Amino acid sequence: MNLRLIVASWYVWLICSCTNNPQQGIENTSTQTPAFVFSDKAAETDLHAKNNWCNRPFEEGVVINAETTNLNRRYFAVGDGLYKVVVRRGNTAAPFMVKRRGAVLEIFTSDQYPTCLARRSDFSLIGDGRTMLYFNPPYYEFRVETEPWQNALKVTLEFPPGSENGLMIHRQKNMD
């Protein structure tokens, strides 16, 4: 009977060890303070350039959650890859991109991709970099925050009450 228990335990351990972990390759950020930083990557002005991220497909939709206590707050997890975040209202949009580097979330704006991303001058970091504001009246005003969350970084966007903004987030895994 004990031998069967040992063999069954070994079998369960083997199955669990061989199962792919979707968070594999993402370091634990629970001891690190996350922060946003603006990218210093050189601008790509040629819309047709092979390395222009504006032309790359972002085919993987990202799950967007809403806080139950404040429905004006939406959040998502950032793991590996490049995330394209688009806040939309009517015919206007405020797109930016986010790439995780450890506990740092690198923000890409018009400084890197002027043909497809929102103006850098509309973004500002607050305090220790855990909060970013986007302010472009009369169209948009929203707050973006980050914090450690499970094996990823949680990014929360907070919109003013009654703002009627749409939010789309897509990820591309293989971006340099």
C-alpha positions as CSV (number, residue, x, y, z in Angstrom):
1,M,0.0,0.0,0.0
2,N,2.8,2.4,0.9
3,L,4.6,1.6,-2.4
4,R,1.4,2.6,-4.4
5,L,1.2,5.9,-2.5
6,I,4.9,6.6,-3.3
7,V,4.4,5.8,-7.0
8,A,1.2,7.8,-7.2
9,S,2.9,10.8,-5.5
10,W,5.9,10.5,-7.8
11,Y,3.5,10.4,-10.8
12,V,1.7,13.6,-9.7
13,W,5.0,15.3,-9.1
14,L,6.2,14.3,-12.6
15,I,3.1,15.6,-14.3
16,C,3.2,18.9,-12.4
17,S,6.9,19.4,-13.2
18,C,6.4,18.9,-16.9
19,T,3.4,21.1,-17.3
20,N,4.1,24.4,-19.0
21,N,3.9,27.4,-16.7
22,P,2.4,30.4,-18.5
23,Q,4.4,32.8,-16.2
24,Q,7.7,31.1,-16.9
25,G,10.5,33.6,-17.6
26,I,8.8,36.3,-15.6
27,E,10.8,37.2,-12.5
28,N,9.1,37.7,-9.2
29,T,8.6,41.4,-8.5
30,S,7.2,41.2,-5.0
31,T,10.4,42.6,-3.5
32,Q,11.1,45.2,-6.2
33,T,9.4,48.6,-6.4
34,P,7.8,48.9,-9.9
35,A,8.0,52.1,-11.8
36,F,7.3,53.7,-15.2
37,V,10.1,55.2,-17.2
38,F,10.0,56.9,-20.6
39,S,12.0,55.1,-23.2
40,D,15.1,56.6,-24.6
41,K,14.9,54.6,-27.8
42,A,15.6,56.6,-30.9
43,A,12.6,57.7,-33.0
44,E,11.5,55.6,-35.9
45,T,10.1,58.1,-38.4
46,D,9.9,55.8,-41.5
47,L,6.4,54.3,-41.4
48,H,7.5,51.6,-43.8
49,A,10.7,50.6,-42.0
50,K,10.9,46.9,-41.1
51,N,11.6,47.6,-37.5
52,N,8.7,50.1,-37.1
53,W,6.4,48.7,-34.4
54,C,3.5,50.7,-35.8
55,N,3.4,48.2,-38.6
56,R,3.6,45.1,-36.5
57,P,0.5,43.0,-35.7
58,F,-0.6,42.9,-32.1
59,E,-2.8,39.9,-32.4
60,E,-3.1,38.7,-28.8
61,G,-5.8,40.3,-26.9
62,V,-5.1,41.0,-23.2
63,V,-7.7,40.4,-20.5
64,I,-8.9,43.7,-19.0
65,N,-10.4,43.6,-15.5
66,A,-12.6,46.1,-13.7
67,E,-12.3,46.8,-10.0
68,T,-15.5,45.9,-8.3
69,T,-15.4,48.9,-5.9
70,N,-14.6,51.5,-8.6
71,L,-15.7,50.7,-12.1
72,N,-13.7,53.7,-13.5
73,R,-10.6,51.6,-12.7
74,R,-9.5,49.0,-15.2
75,Y,-6.4,46.8,-14.8
76,F,-4.3,44.2,-16.6
77,A,-1.2,42.1,-16.0
78,V,2.1,42.9,-17.8
79,G,4.4,39.9,-18.4
80,D,6.7,39.4,-21.3
81,G,6.3,41.0,-24.7
82,L,5.2,44.5,-25.8
83,Y,1.7,45.8,-24.9
84,K,-0.1,48.3,-27.1
85,V,-2.6,50.3,-24.9
86,V,-5.2,52.3,-26.8
87,V,-7.7,54.6,-24.9
88,R,-10.4,55.6,-27.3
89,R,-13.2,58.1,-27.3
90,G,-15.2,58.8,-30.4
91,N,-12.8,59.3,-33.3
92,T,-9.8,60.1,-31.2
93,A,-7.3,57.8,-29.5
94,A,-4.5,58.0,-27.0
95,P,-2.2,55.0,-27.8
96,F,1.0,54.2,-26.1
97,M,3.1,51.0,-25.7
98,V,4.5,49.3,-22.6
99,K,7.4,46.8,-22.2
100,R,8.4,45.2,-19.0
101,R,12.1,45.1,-18.0
102,G,12.1,43.5,-14.5
103,A,10.2,45.9,-12.2
104,V,10.4,48.7,-14.7
105,L,7.7,49.5,-17.2
106,E,9.2,51.2,-20.2
107,I,6.7,53.6,-21.9
108,F,6.9,54.3,-25.6
109,T,5.2,57.4,-27.0
110,S,5.5,59.8,-30.0
111,D,9.2,60.2,-29.1
112,Q,9.9,56.7,-30.4
113,Y,7.0,56.3,-32.9
114,P,5.6,59.7,-33.9
115,T,3.4,58.1,-36.7
116,C,1.2,56.0,-34.4
117,L,1.6,56.9,-30.7
118,A,0.3,59.7,-28.5
119,R,2.4,62.9,-27.8
120,R,5.0,62.5,-25.2
121,S,4.2,66.0,-23.9
122,D,0.7,64.7,-22.8
123,F,2.3,62.2,-20.3
124,S,3.9,63.0,-17.0
125,L,5.3,60.8,-14.1
126,I,4.4,61.5,-10.5
127,G,6.6,61.0,-7.5
128,D,8.5,57.8,-7.5
129,G,7.3,56.8,-11.0
130,R,4.6,54.4,-9.9
131,T,2.0,56.7,-11.3
132,M,1.7,58.3,-14.7
133,L,-0.8,60.9,-15.9
134,Y,-2.1,61.5,-19.4
135,F,-3.7,64.9,-19.9
136,N,-4.9,66.1,-23.3
137,P,-8.0,68.3,-22.8
138,P,-10.7,68.3,-23.9
139,Y,-10.4,64.6,-25.0
140,Y,-8.5,62.7,-22.4
141,E,-7.5,62.7,-18.8
142,F,-6.5,59.4,-17.1
143,R,-4.2,58.1,-14.5
144,V,-2.0,55.0,-14.9
145,E,-0.6,53.1,-11.8
146,T,1.6,50.1,-11.4
147,E,2.2,47.6,-8.6
148,P,3.5,44.0,-8.1
149,W,0.8,41.4,-8.7
150,Q,1.3,37.7,-8.6
151,N,4.2,36.9,-11.0
152,A,3.6,40.0,-13.1
153,L,3.1,43.7,-12.8
154,K,-0.4,45.1,-12.5
155,V,-1.2,48.2,-14.5
156,T,-4.3,50.1,-13.6
157,L,-5.9,52.9,-15.6
158,E,-8.3,55.2,-13.8
159,F,-10.7,57.3,-15.8
160,P,-12.8,60.2,-14.6
161,P,-16.4,59.4,-13.8
162,G,-18.6,59.6,-16.9
163,S,-15.7,59.8,-19.3
164,E,-17.0,57.1,-21.7
165,N,-13.6,56.0,-22.8
166,G,-13.0,52.7,-24.5
167,L,-9.9,50.6,-23.8
168,M,-8.1,48.1,-26.0
169,I,-4.9,46.3,-25.1
170,H,-3.0,43.8,-27.3
171,R,0.3,42.1,-26.8
172,Q,3.0,41.0,-29.2
173,K,5.4,38.5,-27.7
174,N,8.3,38.7,-30.1
175,M,9.3,42.4,-30.1
176,D,12.9,43.6,-29.7
